[in-house]
Amino acid sequence: MPKLKRVSGREAVRALEKLGFYQVRQRGSHVTLKKETKEGPVGCVVPLHKELAVGTLRGILRQAQVTPEEFMSQL
């Protein structure tokens, strides 16, 4: 498993958008992203913090059904 880089919430949103996600809504400092797949819609919530904890980022990627390798390639 690759070591995840520390990124901000905005950087994470940008990388996920490159992977086909789009912003559905924002409430306060949390952005909800969504992507349509063959299996159905996939969504995730990203907090817009200056720096995301590695565990938080892993949870976001799990929700989004994105591998760390895919995510790191988009940074």
Backbone as XML, in Angstrom:
<?xml version="1.0"?>
<chain id="A" units="angstrom">
  <residue number="1" name="MET">
    <atom name="N" x="0.839" y="-1.174" z="0.000"/>
    <atom name="CA" x="0.000" y="0.000" z="0.000"/>
    <atom name="C" x="0.891" y="1.246" z="0.000"/>
  </residue>
  <residue number="2" name="PRO">
    <atom name="N" x="0.665" y="2.194" z="-0.931"/>
    <atom name="CA" x="1.534" y="3.364" z="-1.005"/>
    <atom name="C" x="1.293" y="4.309" z="0.166"/>
  </residue>
  <residue number="3" name="LYS">
    <atom name="N" x="2.325" y="5.052" z="0.483"/>
    <atom name="CA" x="2.208" y="6.032" z="1.549"/>
    <atom name="C" x="1.430" y="7.224" z="0.994"/>
  </residue>
  <residue number="4" name="LEU">
    <atom name="N" x="0.362" y="7.586" z="1.679"/>
    <atom name="CA" x="-0.439" y="8.726" z="1.232"/>
    <atom name="C" x="0.241" y="10.015" z="1.653"/>
  </residue>
  <residue number="5" name="LYS">
    <atom name="N" x="0.257" y="10.960" z="0.735"/>
    <atom name="CA" x="0.819" y="12.270" z="1.000"/>
    <atom name="C" x="-0.187" y="13.085" z="1.804"/>
  </residue>
  <residue number="6" name="ARG">
    <atom name="N" x="0.292" y="13.959" z="2.654"/>
    <atom name="CA" x="-0.607" y="14.880" z="3.366"/>
    <atom name="C" x="-1.086" y="15.926" z="2.368"/>
  </residue>
  <residue number="7" name="VAL">
    <atom name="N" x="-2.390" y="16.070" z="2.250"/>
    <atom name="CA" x="-2.971" y="17.038" z="1.319"/>
    <atom name="C" x="-4.044" y="17.844" z="2.034"/>
  </residue>
  <residue number="8" name="SER">
    <atom name="N" x="-4.380" y="18.982" z="1.452"/>
    <atom name="CA" x="-5.470" y="19.788" z="1.996"/>
    <atom name="C" x="-6.787" y="19.262" z="1.436"/>
  </residue>
  <residue number="9" name="GLY">
    <atom name="N" x="-7.876" y="19.719" z="2.008"/>
    <atom name="CA" x="-9.186" y="19.322" z="1.519"/>
    <atom name="C" x="-9.417" y="19.760" z="0.086"/>
  </residue>
  <residue number="10" name="ARG">
    <atom name="N" x="-8.982" y="20.960" z="-0.236"/>
    <atom name="CA" x="-9.162" y="21.477" z="-1.611"/>
    <atom name="C" x="-8.364" y="20.645" z="-2.622"/>
  </residue>
  <residue number="11" name="GLU">
    <atom name="N" x="-7.135" y="20.246" z="-2.253"/>
    <atom name="CA" x="-6.329" y="19.405" z="-3.143"/>
    <atom name="C" x="-7.006" y="18.048" z="-3.357"/>
  </residue>
  <residue number="12" name="ALA">
    <atom name="N" x="-7.597" y="17.507" z="-2.304"/>
    <atom name="CA" x="-8.295" y="16.225" z="-2.410"/>
    <atom name="C" x="-9.499" y="16.354" z="-3.335"/>
  </residue>
  <residue number="13" name="VAL">
    <atom name="N" x="-10.249" y="17.438" z="-3.204"/>
    <atom name="CA" x="-11.415" y="17.662" z="-4.069"/>
    <atom name="C" x="-10.960" y="17.757" z="-5.524"/>
  </residue>
  <residue number="14" name="ARG">
    <atom name="N" x="-9.888" y="18.503" z="-5.781"/>
    <atom name="CA" x="-9.375" y="18.656" z="-7.143"/>
    <atom name="C" x="-8.974" y="17.308" z="-7.747"/>
  </residue>
  <residue number="15" name="ALA">
    <atom name="N" x="-8.281" y="16.485" z="-6.964"/>
    <atom name="CA" x="-7.844" y="15.175" z="-7.450"/>
    <atom name="C" x="-9.048" y="14.278" z="-7.738"/>
  </residue>
  <residue number="16" name="LEU">
    <atom name="N" x="-10.058" y="14.303" z="-6.861"/>
    <atom name="CA" x="-11.250" y="13.485" z="-7.080"/>
    <atom name="C" x="-12.038" y="13.970" z="-8.299"/>
  </residue>
  <residue number="17" name="GLU">
    <atom name="N" x="-12.045" y="15.282" z="-8.539"/>
    <atom name="CA" x="-12.732" y="15.807" z="-9.727"/>
    <atom name="C" x="-12.048" y="15.306" z="-11.001"/>
  </residue>
  <residue number="18" name="LYS">
    <atom name="N" x="-10.717" y="15.177" z="-10.966"/>
    <atom name="CA" x="-9.996" y="14.640" z="-12.122"/>
    <atom name="C" x="-10.373" y="13.177" z="-12.369"/>
  </residue>
  <residue number="19" name="LEU">
    <atom name="N" x="-10.821" y="12.487" z="-11.309"/>
    <atom name="CA" x="-11.224" y="11.087" z="-11.427"/>
    <atom name="C" x="-12.702" y="10.936" z="-11.793"/>
  </residue>
  <residue number="20" name="GLY">
    <atom name="N" x="-13.373" y="12.046" z="-12.094"/>
    <atom name="CA" x="-14.751" y="11.976" z="-12.569"/>
    <atom name="C" x="-15.815" y="12.375" z="-11.563"/>
  </residue>
  <residue number="21" name="PHE">
    <atom name="N" x="-15.433" y="12.755" z="-10.358"/>
    <atom name="CA" x="-16.405" y="13.190" z="-9.357"/>
    <atom name="C" x="-16.804" y="14.632" z="-9.643"/>
  </residue>
  <residue number="22" name="TYR">
    <atom name="N" x="-18.000" y="15.001" z="-9.225"/>
    <atom name="CA" x="-18.443" y="16.387" z="-9.348"/>
    <atom name="C" x="-19.075" y="16.813" z="-8.031"/>
  </residue>
  <residue number="23" name="GLN">
    <atom name="N" x="-19.010" y="18.108" z="-7.781"/>
    <atom name="CA" x="-19.511" y="18.652" z="-6.520"/>
    <atom name="C" x="-21.029" y="18.726" z="-6.558"/>
  </residue>
  <residue number="24" name="VAL">
    <atom name="N" x="-21.667" y="18.133" z="-5.549"/>
    <atom name="CA" x="-23.118" y="18.143" z="-5.459"/>
    <atom name="C" x="-23.569" y="19.313" z="-4.599"/>
  </residue>
  <residue number="25" name="ARG">
    <atom name="N" x="-22.918" y="19.475" z="-3.441"/>
    <atom name="CA" x="-23.272" y="20.578" z="-2.546"/>
    <atom name="C" x="-22.149" y="20.804" z="-1.548"/>
  </residue>
  <residue number="26" name="GLN">
    <atom name="N" x="-22.268" y="21.930" z="-0.864"/>
    <atom name="CA" x="-21.333" y="22.252" z="0.213"/>
    <atom name="C" x="-22.127" y="22.807" z="1.375"/>
  </residue>
  <residue number="27" name="ARG">
    <atom name="N" x="-21.817" y="22.295" z="2.562"/>
    <atom name="CA" x="-22.455" y="22.810" z="3.760"/>
    <atom name="C" x="-21.358" y="23.111" z="4.761"/>
  </residue>
  <residue number="28" name="GLY">
    <atom name="N" x="-21.151" y="24.377" z="5.010"/>
    <atom name="CA" x="-20.057" y="24.771" z="5.889"/>
    <atom name="C" x="-18.734" y="24.417" z="5.248"/>
  </residue>
  <residue number="29" name="SER">
    <atom name="N" x="-17.900" y="23.674" z="5.961"/>
    <atom name="CA" x="-16.583" y="23.330" z="5.439"/>
    <atom name="C" x="-16.534" y="21.919" z="4.861"/>
  </residue>
  <residue number="30" name="HIS">
    <atom name="N" x="-17.682" y="21.318" z="4.569"/>
    <atom name="CA" x="-17.713" y="19.971" z="4.026"/>
    <atom name="C" x="-18.335" y="19.970" z="2.623"/>
  </residue>
  <residue number="31" name="VAL">
    <atom name="N" x="-17.617" y="19.359" z="1.680"/>
    <atom name="CA" x="-18.068" y="19.281" z="0.292"/>
    <atom name="C" x="-18.509" y="17.855" z="0.006"/>
  </residue>
  <residue number="32" name="THR">
    <atom name="N" x="-19.664" y="17.705" z="-0.625"/>
    <atom name="CA" x="-20.160" y="16.387" z="-1.026"/>
    <atom name="C" x="-19.904" y="16.215" z="-2.516"/>
  </residue>
  <residue number="33" name="LEU">
    <atom name="N" x="-19.220" y="15.121" z="-2.857"/>
    <atom name="CA" x="-18.901" y="14.813" z="-4.247"/>
    <atom name="C" x="-19.635" y="13.546" z="-4.658"/>
  </residue>
  <residue number="34" name="LYS">
    <atom name="N" x="-19.909" y="13.419" z="-5.964"/>
    <atom name="CA" x="-20.663" y="12.271" z="-6.466"/>
    <atom name="C" x="-20.101" y="11.869" z="-7.828"/>
  </residue>
  <residue number="35" name="LYS">
    <atom name="N" x="-20.249" y="10.593" z="-8.147"/>
    <atom name="CA" x="-19.826" y="10.067" z="-9.447"/>
    <atom name="C" x="-20.777" y="8.955" z="-9.831"/>
  </residue>
  <residue number="36" name="GLU">
    <atom name="N" x="-21.196" y="8.928" z="-11.079"/>
    <atom name="CA" x="-22.070" y="7.860" z="-11.574"/>
    <atom name="C" x="-21.193" y="6.724" z="-12.105"/>
  </residue>
  <residue number="37" name="THR">
    <atom name="N" x="-21.473" y="5.504" z="-11.668"/>
    <atom name="CA" x="-20.757" y="4.326" z="-12.151"/>
    <atom name="C" x="-21.768" y="3.319" z="-12.682"/>
  </residue>
  <residue number="38" name="LYS">
    <atom name="N" x="-21.258" y="2.232" z="-13.253"/>
    <atom name="CA" x="-22.152" y="1.178" z="-13.754"/>
    <atom name="C" x="-22.967" y="0.571" z="-12.623"/>
  </residue>
  <residue number="39" name="GLU">
    <atom name="N" x="-22.337" y="0.458" z="-11.440"/>
    <atom name="CA" x="-23.003" y="-0.142" z="-10.277"/>
    <atom name="C" x="-23.983" y="0.817" z="-9.602"/>
  </residue>
  <residue number="40" name="GLY">
    <atom name="N" x="-23.926" y="2.086" z="-9.945"/>
    <atom name="CA" x="-24.782" y="3.092" z="-9.325"/>
    <atom name="C" x="-23.961" y="4.268" z="-8.850"/>
  </residue>
  <residue number="41" name="PRO">
    <atom name="N" x="-24.616" y="5.245" z="-8.243"/>
    <atom name="CA" x="-23.880" y="6.441" z="-7.800"/>
    <atom name="C" x="-22.959" y="6.137" z="-6.617"/>
  </residue>
  <residue number="42" name="VAL">
    <atom name="N" x="-21.809" y="6.808" z="-6.617"/>
    <atom name="CA" x="-20.832" y="6.707" z="-5.535"/>
    <atom name="C" x="-20.602" y="8.121" z="-5.029"/>
  </residue>
  <residue number="43" name="GLY">
    <atom name="N" x="-20.616" y="8.295" z="-3.724"/>
    <atom name="CA" x="-20.423" y="9.625" z="-3.166"/>
    <atom name="C" x="-19.434" y="9.620" z="-2.022"/>
  </residue>
  <residue number="44" name="CYS">
    <atom name="N" x="-18.930" y="10.809" z="-1.705"/>
    <atom name="CA" x="-18.041" y="10.959" z="-0.560"/>
    <atom name="C" x="-18.129" y="12.402" z="-0.058"/>
  </residue>
  <residue number="45" name="VAL">
    <atom name="N" x="-17.710" y="12.585" z="1.177"/>
    <atom name="CA" x="-17.727" y="13.901" z="1.812"/>
    <atom name="C" x="-16.293" y="14.260" z="2.171"/>
  </residue>
  <residue number="46" name="VAL">
    <atom name="N" x="-15.853" y="15.459" z="1.757"/>
    <atom name="CA" x="-14.488" y="15.906" z="2.013"/>
    <atom name="C" x="-14.526" y="17.172" z="2.859"/>
  </residue>
  <residue number="47" name="PRO">
    <atom name="N" x="-13.894" y="17.159" z="4.043"/>
    <atom name="CA" x="-13.805" y="18.386" z="4.835"/>
    <atom name="C" x="-12.721" y="19.294" z="4.245"/>
  </residue>
  <residue number="48" name="LEU">
    <atom name="N" x="-12.985" y="20.564" z="4.170"/>
    <atom name="CA" x="-12.028" y="21.500" z="3.576"/>
    <atom name="C" x="-11.052" y="22.019" z="4.625"/>
  </residue>
  <residue number="49" name="HIS">
    <atom name="N" x="-10.290" y="21.121" z="5.217"/>
    <atom name="CA" x="-9.297" y="21.502" z="6.215"/>
    <atom name="C" x="-7.979" y="21.825" z="5.524"/>
  </residue>
  <residue number="50" name="LYS">
    <atom name="N" x="-7.108" y="22.566" z="6.241"/>
    <atom name="CA" x="-5.797" y="22.892" z="5.675"/>
    <atom name="C" x="-5.005" y="21.635" z="5.386"/>
  </residue>
  <residue number="51" name="GLU">
    <atom name="N" x="-5.091" y="20.666" z="6.283"/>
    <atom name="CA" x="-4.379" y="19.399" z="6.109"/>
    <atom name="C" x="-5.260" y="18.262" z="6.607"/>
  </residue>
  <residue number="52" name="LEU">
    <atom name="N" x="-5.507" y="17.283" z="5.739"/>
    <atom name="CA" x="-6.327" y="16.134" z="6.130"/>
    <atom name="C" x="-5.449" y="15.097" z="6.820"/>
  </residue>
  <residue number="53" name="ALA">
    <atom name="N" x="-5.955" y="14.522" z="7.898"/>
    <atom name="CA" x="-5.244" y="13.426" z="8.548"/>
    <atom name="C" x="-5.237" y="12.233" z="7.597"/>
  </residue>
  <residue number="54" name="VAL">
    <atom name="N" x="-4.212" y="11.411" z="7.676"/>
    <atom name="CA" x="-4.084" y="10.271" z="6.775"/>
    <atom name="C" x="-5.275" y="9.318" z="6.924"/>
  </residue>
  <residue number="55" name="GLY">
    <atom name="N" x="-5.731" y="9.096" z="8.142"/>
    <atom name="CA" x="-6.881" y="8.223" z="8.364"/>
    <atom name="C" x="-8.158" y="8.788" z="7.754"/>
  </residue>
  <residue number="56" name="THR">
    <atom name="N" x="-8.316" y="10.099" z="7.834"/>
    <atom name="CA" x="-9.480" y="10.762" z="7.228"/>
    <atom name="C" x="-9.434" y="10.600" z="5.716"/>
  </residue>
  <residue number="57" name="LEU">
    <atom name="N" x="-8.255" y="10.802" z="5.133"/>
    <atom name="CA" x="-8.101" y="10.664" z="3.683"/>
    <atom name="C" x="-8.379" y="9.229" z="3.249"/>
  </residue>
  <residue number="58" name="ARG">
    <atom name="N" x="-7.906" y="8.250" z="4.015"/>
    <atom name="CA" x="-8.180" y="6.844" z="3.709"/>
    <atom name="C" x="-9.683" y="6.558" z="3.730"/>
  </residue>
  <residue number="59" name="GLY">
    <atom name="N" x="-10.388" y="7.133" z="4.714"/>
    <atom name="CA" x="-11.834" y="6.965" z="4.797"/>
    <atom name="C" x="-12.545" y="7.580" z="3.605"/>
  </residue>
  <residue number="60" name="ILE">
    <atom name="N" x="-12.083" y="8.745" z="3.173"/>
    <atom name="CA" x="-12.671" y="9.409" z="2.004"/>
    <atom name="C" x="-12.482" y="8.536" z="0.768"/>
  </residue>
  <residue number="61" name="LEU">
    <atom name="N" x="-11.268" y="7.993" z="0.593"/>
    <atom name="CA" x="-10.987" y="7.150" z="-0.573"/>
    <atom name="C" x="-11.803" y="5.862" z="-0.534"/>
  </residue>
  <residue number="62" name="ARG">
    <atom name="N" x="-12.017" y="5.315" z="0.663"/>
    <atom name="CA" x="-12.835" y="4.108" z="0.806"/>
    <atom name="C" x="-14.277" y="4.414" z="0.402"/>
  </residue>
  <residue number="63" name="GLN">
    <atom name="N" x="-14.800" y="5.556" z="0.873"/>
    <atom name="CA" x="-16.164" y="5.975" z="0.509"/>
    <atom name="C" x="-16.289" y="6.150" z="-1.004"/>
  </residue>
  <residue number="64" name="ALA">
    <atom name="N" x="-15.255" y="6.753" z="-1.601"/>
    <atom name="CA" x="-15.276" y="7.072" z="-3.028"/>
    <atom name="C" x="-14.940" y="5.867" z="-3.898"/>
  </residue>
  <residue number="65" name="GLN">
    <atom name="N" x="-14.540" y="4.755" z="-3.271"/>
    <atom name="CA" x="-14.136" y="3.548" z="-3.995"/>
    <atom name="C" x="-12.991" y="3.840" z="-4.964"/>
  </residue>
  <residue number="66" name="VAL">
    <atom name="N" x="-12.002" y="4.587" z="-4.459"/>
    <atom name="CA" x="-10.821" y="4.959" z="-5.229"/>
    <atom name="C" x="-9.610" y="4.367" z="-4.513"/>
  </residue>
  <residue number="67" name="THR">
    <atom name="N" x="-8.690" y="3.787" z="-5.270"/>
    <atom name="CA" x="-7.488" y="3.236" z="-4.641"/>
    <atom name="C" x="-6.507" y="4.370" z="-4.354"/>
  </residue>
  <residue number="68" name="PRO">
    <atom name="N" x="-5.649" y="4.188" z="-3.359"/>
    <atom name="CA" x="-4.633" y="5.214" z="-3.084"/>
    <atom name="C" x="-3.744" y="5.485" z="-4.292"/>
  </residue>
  <residue number="69" name="GLU">
    <atom name="N" x="-3.458" y="4.455" z="-5.094"/>
    <atom name="CA" x="-2.621" y="4.637" z="-6.282"/>
    <atom name="C" x="-3.283" y="5.582" z="-7.284"/>
  </residue>
  <residue number="70" name="GLU">
    <atom name="N" x="-4.587" y="5.355" z="-7.525"/>
    <atom name="CA" x="-5.338" y="6.229" z="-8.445"/>
    <atom name="C" x="-5.321" y="7.662" z="-7.946"/>
  </residue>
  <residue number="71" name="PHE">
    <atom name="N" x="-5.574" y="7.815" z="-6.635"/>
    <atom name="CA" x="-5.632" y="9.145" z="-6.056"/>
    <atom name="C" x="-4.298" y="9.865" z="-6.157"/>
  </residue>
  <residue number="72" name="MET">
    <atom name="N" x="-3.210" y="9.167" z="-5.795"/>
    <atom name="CA" x="-1.885" y="9.796" z="-5.812"/>
    <atom name="C" x="-1.462" y="10.176" z="-7.225"/>
  </residue>
  <residue number="73" name="SER">
    <atom name="N" x="-1.922" y="9.438" z="-8.234"/>
    <atom name="CA" x="-1.551" y="9.764" z="-9.604"/>
    <atom name="C" x="-2.200" y="11.068" z="-10.078"/>
  </residue>
  <residue number="74" name="GLN">
    <atom name="N" x="-3.264" y="11.512" z="-9.404"/>
    <atom name="CA" x="-3.972" y="12.726" z="-9.815"/>
    <atom name="C" x="-3.491" y="13.982" z="-9.090"/>
  </residue>
  <residue number="75" name="LEU">
    <atom name="N" x="-2.573" y="13.827" z="-8.132"/>
    <atom name="CA" x="-2.079" y="15.008" z="-7.389"/>
    <atom name="C" x="-1.059" y="15.759" z="-8.196"/>
  </residue>
</chain>
